[in-house]
């Protein structure tokens, strides 16, 4: 099953348990959609920083794309440069 799964981030922000949840989702899914709710931040820079923090925690096999308040994270088979 390789469907996309969704995780929402609200006013509590990015915590260790949230990072573990995202990491566990990649065991069964290839893509994860992370939705930053508006009570987290309305600033695009802060959303990009949050996405970079998540990908830094996950490692080199992951890349991301930011669209509005949504971040799409993809797991690659081989490490990216």
Secondary structure by P-SEA (a helix, b strand, c coil): cbbbbbbbbccccccaaaaaaaaaaaccccbbbbbbcccccccaaaaaaaaaaaaaaacccccccccccbbbbbbbccccc
